[in-house]
Amino acid sequence: MKLHMTPTSPFARKVRVQLRETGLEGDVTEVDHTAAKLSPTAPVAALNAENPLGKIPALEVRGLPALFDSRVIARYLDTRHQGARLQPPEGAERFRDDRLEALADGIVDAVVLCRYELVLRPESARWQPWLEAQLDKAKRGVAALAATPLGDEPTLGTIAAAAALGYLDFRWADHDLWRGAHPGLVGWFTRFAERASMVATKPPS
Ligand SMILES: N[C@@H](CCC(=O)N[C@@H](CS)C(=O)NCC(=O)O)C(=O)O
């Protein structure tokens, strides 16, 4: 399998943590698009050929078209390893975990859009109310995350939550979107971030 990624992408990090938690890491070659400076305004032809949406992560697998997005990849990989499934069994627990994953991904969607607005859009064309509205989504999302019971075990939901908080630390530390207001979440993340899978995939500073 080939994983299109960058070491700074929080969505790719979800997959990279999962690979390490499930012993599948050795089955996947990472294709790093950092050098191409992948962004919505700098598409990469080799990636577009696999994912028409031009986004990472995308996973090339034998016998299927390349898989995207991170949630689809996560569910595929969870069928490919020997150990216990990371997704809870069908029922209420699975929906709680799916919701957690969607919440975490939604927080990242909002701040990734903000980053594009700040980094890619010419300053003269910046739309401040839109930016603030996206940051508000992220803050409300983090408050909801803090109100959600989070186990210490890796599931698709807890991995997504950890990738989201790690990304807020990586790109948005100066905005203090979560640490100041949610000490309980800090405690949870501190423990989760000690996992070898998280240490190995920490974004480069
Ligand atoms: N919903 C997608 C989001 C993926 C995404 O937004 N990836 C960003 C990098 S963090 C990307 O590839 N951006 C390039 C683009 O939007 O053209 C997922 O979960 O995989």
PDBQT file of the ligand as one rigid body, heavy atoms in Angstrom, charges set to zero:
ROOT
HETATM    1  N1  LIG A 301     -11.883  15.213   4.820  1.00  0.00    +0.000 N 
HETATM    2  C1  LIG A 301     -10.523  14.966   4.368  1.00  0.00    +0.000 C 
HETATM    3  C2  LIG A 301      -9.714  16.251   4.563  1.00  0.00    +0.000 C 
HETATM    4  C3  LIG A 301      -8.312  16.128   3.969  1.00  0.00    +0.000 C 
HETATM    5  C4  LIG A 301      -7.615  17.482   3.852  1.00  0.00    +0.000 C 
HETATM    6  O1  LIG A 301      -8.243  18.557   3.959  1.00  0.00    +0.000 OA
HETATM    7  N2  LIG A 301      -6.293  17.427   3.644  1.00  0.00    +0.000 N 
HETATM    8  C5  LIG A 301      -5.534  18.643   3.404  1.00  0.00    +0.000 C 
HETATM    9  C6  LIG A 301      -4.171  18.585   4.106  1.00  0.00    +0.000 C 
HETATM   10  S1  LIG A 301      -4.364  18.606   5.868  1.00  0.00    +0.000 SA
HETATM   11  C7  LIG A 301      -5.243  18.732   1.911  1.00  0.00    +0.000 C 
HETATM   12  O2  LIG A 301      -4.907  17.746   1.296  1.00  0.00    +0.000 OA
HETATM   13  N3  LIG A 301      -5.338  19.942   1.332  1.00  0.00    +0.000 N 
HETATM   14  C8  LIG A 301      -5.079  20.173  -0.047  1.00  0.00    +0.000 C 
HETATM   15  C9  LIG A 301      -6.274  20.697  -0.756  1.00  0.00    +0.000 C 
HETATM   16  O3  LIG A 301      -7.310  20.978  -0.095  1.00  0.00    +0.000 OA
HETATM   17  O4  LIG A 301      -6.189  20.863  -1.976  1.00  0.00    +0.000 OA
HETATM   18  C10 LIG A 301      -9.926  13.789   5.124  1.00  0.00    +0.000 C 
HETATM   19  O5  LIG A 301     -10.417  13.461   6.218  1.00  0.00    +0.000 OA
HETATM   20  O6  LIG A 301      -9.032  13.119   4.605  1.00  0.00    +0.000 OA
ENDROOT
TORSDOF 0
